[in-house]
Amino acid sequence: MRKRHPLLIAAFLSFLLVVSGGSVAAQDYPTRPITLVVPFPPGGGNDSMARIIADKLSVALGQQIVVDNRGGAGGVIGTRAAAKATPDGYTLLLGHTGTMGINQSLYTNPGYDIRKDFVPIGLIAVMPMAFMTQPSAPYKSIADLVAAAKKEPGKINIGSSPKGTGSHLCAELFMASAGVQMNLIPYKGTAQSITDLVGGHVAAACNIIPPAFGNLKAGTLRALAVTSLKRSSHLPDVPTVAESGLPGFEADLYYGLLAPAGTPRPIIERLNKELRAALTNEEVRQRIANDAAEPLSSTPEEHAALLDRDETKWSTLIRQLNLKIE
């Protein structure tokens, strides 16, 4: 009879203990509060989305989900910290197009890789942006704006948020897709961009919708088109950019829940199940709608596919523009 090596036996028994221990831990999960890292300061769209989900998941999981705002460097600092957290299901990340689709290529050393350092749990919502102009401007449609930009290359001002944000890259993608050159003016924030747009200091701008709602309803701003592939339920009469002569154009902002790579699959599945259930709740859907976003649930695999597609799109554009932040 062949003699079994004691070290091999010990190693195999240790493996079984780890596997069974992980399985038991996943079955009991969670047994203590969970930290949800939001890589932006309190008060913004990311923070709002995190708190909407944290409130509902805390009830479903029977443990409090504590929102931990770790702002800085456009979301890089908090995302990097989440990537290095213990993969036990007790540290999660609120992911956003900026941190998941843009920063990895924009920053010289972001300190994380979305494909290697995180495992997607599921999507939460999608928020389109919109191209806007002043009602007295001669542009009644995206086609008008494109025609004017082709007639006067580099002379028409278009506003956006700071370099590397979704709003900025939306404007860049628009110019690249339409084959036009405009004078891009990046503002420090959306509020300043809207103020100058209302005042007629810029001809158009690509902005997120919530800060402009009041102006759009009052008629001091006109929405030319939304950046999603489908019309927004918040602006149902406004066409998409794709409908307006640029087929396939899409520049949405996505929100999702992620965990550090190595988090046990049973925990990911439990979180995905509760997240998808939360997104069917009418109160949750209404709170998301109040932020001008659309609830969007998914499997972990669907979330991963979207992240891959989004990062590929924005990284290609960032390389073409030679954008970098140290």
N, C-alpha and C positions, 0 to 999 in steps of 0.2 A: 504494500500500500504506500502511495507516494506521500511523503511527509510535507505538510503545509508550513510555510515559513511564518513564524509568529508575527513578524513585522507587517506582512501582508494582511494577516488576519486582523491585526489591530487597526490597520489603516481602513480596512473594509468596514469594521464595526464602527469606527469613528464617522465614516461617511454615512452609514445608516442612521447614526444618532443625529447628525447635522440635518439630513433630509427629513427625518421624522420630526425633529424639533422645529424645523422651518414650517412643516405642514401644520403642526399643532399651533404654532404662533399665528399662522395665517387664519386658522379656524377661530381662534380667540380674538383676533384683531377687530377693533382696537381696544386696548386695555388702559389707555391713558390719552391725554390731549394730543392733538395733531397740530403741527405748525405748518401754516400755509404762507410761504414766502411770496411777497409781492415786491418785485424789484423796482418799485417806484414809490414816491412819497404818498402820504394819505391824500385823499380828496380827488384824485384823477379817475379816469375811466377804468384803469386796471384795478385800482383799489375798490371801486364801486362793484365791479364784476366779481372780485374775490369775495367780498362781504355778502353779496347775494347768494353765492354758492355755499359759502362757509356756514351761513345761518341754517340753510336747509340740510346740509350734510351733517351738521352737528346733531341735529335731531335724529336723522336716519341712522347714524352710526352709534349714537349713545355716548359720544365723547365730544368735548368742545374742540372746535377747530379755531386756533388762535392765528389771526392775521398778523404777520410780521413784515412790516414795511422796511425794505432795505434799498432805498433809492441811491442813485449815483451812477454816473457814466452811462446815461441812456439805458439803464437796466442791466448793465454788465455786472456790477458788483453783486447785486442780489442773486442773479442767475448763476454766477460763478460759485457763490456760497452754497446754493441749493445743489449744484452738481457734486460738491464735495461732501454732502451730508451722508450720514449712514443710511444705506438703502433698506430701511426696515418698515417703510410706510408711515413713519411719524414725521417726515419732512416732505412736503409737497411744494410744487411751484405753480404759480399762475403764469402761464406762458402767453405771449403776445407776438404778433407779427414782427414787431421791432426787435424783441429779444431772440425769437426763434428763427425768423426768416431773413433779418437784415444785419444784425450786429456781428455775426460770425465773420462776415466778409468785410464789413465796414471798419471794424476796429483791428488795429495791427495785432493785438494780443488779447482777445476776449477772455481767454482762459477756460473755455469750454467748447465742446463740440456737440451740437444738438443730436447728431445721429449716434454718438458713442456714449455720451454722459447722461442721457435721459431716456426714460421709457414713457411714451405717451399713455395717458389714461383715457382721455376723451375730450372732444371739443365742447365748448360752452356756448359760444355765440359768434356771429360774424357782424361786423359793422362796415357798411359802405361809406365812402366819402362822396363828395359832390363837387362838381365844377360850378362855381358861382360867379355872378357878375352883378353890377348895378343895373337896375331897370332902365336907366336912361342910356346905357351903353348900346352901341349898334349891334350887339351880338344877341340874337334870339335863340340860337342853337349852337351846338358843337360845330356843325358844318360852317356856320358863319364865322366862328372863332378861328377855325382852321384856314378858311379862305382868306381872312384878314391877315393871319400870320404868314401865309405864303406870299401875300402881296407886299408885306413890309417885314422881311426877315429881321429878327433881333430887336424890333422896335416896340412890340407890344409887351407890357409888363404883366407878369403872372406871379401872384404871391403864393407862398407856402410857409410851412413851419420850418424849424432849423434843418440844416444839412443832415441827411441821413435818416430823417423821420419818414414815416409812411406818406405824409402829405407832400414832402419834398420829392420823394421817389415817384409818387403818383404823377406829379407835374412833369418829371423827367421822362417817365414812361409814356406819357401822353405825347410829348414832343417827338420822342423816338418813333412812336407808332404812327403819328400823323406825318412825319417827315418835315417838321417845321422847327424853326428856331425862334424862341421868345426870350425876353429879358427876365430871367428868374430872380425874384426878390425873396430871399428867405427871412422870415420874421422870427423873433424870439419865441413867439407863441401865437396860437390861433386867434386870441382876442385882438391882438394888434393887427393881424392880417385882416380880420373882419372890419375893424375900424377904418383902415385905409381903403378897403374895398367899398364900403358904404360911402366914404368921402370922395371916391373917384380917383384915388391916387394910384391904384393899380386897376388894370382892365378886367382881370379875372383872377381866380384863385382856386386851388384844390384844397378843401378843408373837410374836417370831420363835421358831421351835421349838427350835433347837440348845441354847440355854442352859437350856431347861426339860426336856430329854430325861430327865435323871436323876430329876427330880421326878415326871415323868409315868410313868416305868417303876416308880418306888418307890411310886406311889400317893399321894404327898403333893400332887399336883395332878391335876385332871381336865380333859381337853380337851373342850370342848363342841362345837366345830366348827372346821374349817379354812376359810381365806378364799379358796381357789382354787375354780374351777368344777368341777374334778375332785378326787376324794379323793386325799390324799397317800399315796404308797406307804410312807411312814414311819409313818403313822397310819391304816392301811387301814380300821379299824373306826370311825373318827371321821367323821361326816357333814360335808358342806360347809354353809356358811351358806345357800347357795342352796337346798340340800335341806331346810333347817330352817325354811322359811317366808319367806325373802327372796329370791325368784327373781332371778337375774342378778347377785347380789352377788359382787363379785370385788375382792380387795385383795392382789394378789401383788407380790413384789419380783422384778424382772427384771435379769439381767446380760447385757451384750452388748459387742461390740468395735466401736469406731468409729475413724475417721481424720478429720483436718482436711479441710474442704471443699476441693475442687480436687485431691485425690489422684487420680492417673490410674486410670481404670476397670480396666485390666488388672491393676493391683496389688490393687485391691479384690477382683477376681475370684479372683486367686491366693490371697489371704488367706482369702477365704470358703471356697474349695475345701479348704484345709488345715485350717481351723477345723472344718468339717463332718466331715472325715475323723477329726480328733482326738476328736470327740464320739461316734464309733462305737467308740473304743478302750475296752476293758473297765476298764483301770486308771483312765483319766480319768473314766469314768462312776461308778466306785466312789468315787473321791475327791470327786466332786461330791455323791454320795449321802451321804458322811460328813458333809457340811455341811448335811444335811437338804434339799437342793435336788434338782430334777429336770433332767437334761440336756435342752436344747431348742435344736435347730439350726434354721436358717432361711436363706433367700436374703437378700441385702441389701434387696430390695424388701419382703419380709415383715417384716424388722426395722424398716424405716422406717414401715410401716403401724402396727405395734404401738407404736412411739414416739409417733406422732401421736395414736393413740387414748388412750394412757396419759396423755400431757400434757394432752389435752383434758379428760379425766375429772378429774384432780387439780386443774387450774387452775380449773375450774368450781367445785369444792368450796372451794378456797382463797378465791376471790372471794366466795362465799356466806358464808364464815366471817369475811371481812375480815382474814385473816391476813397479816402482813407482818413481815419481818426486815430491819432497816436494814443 
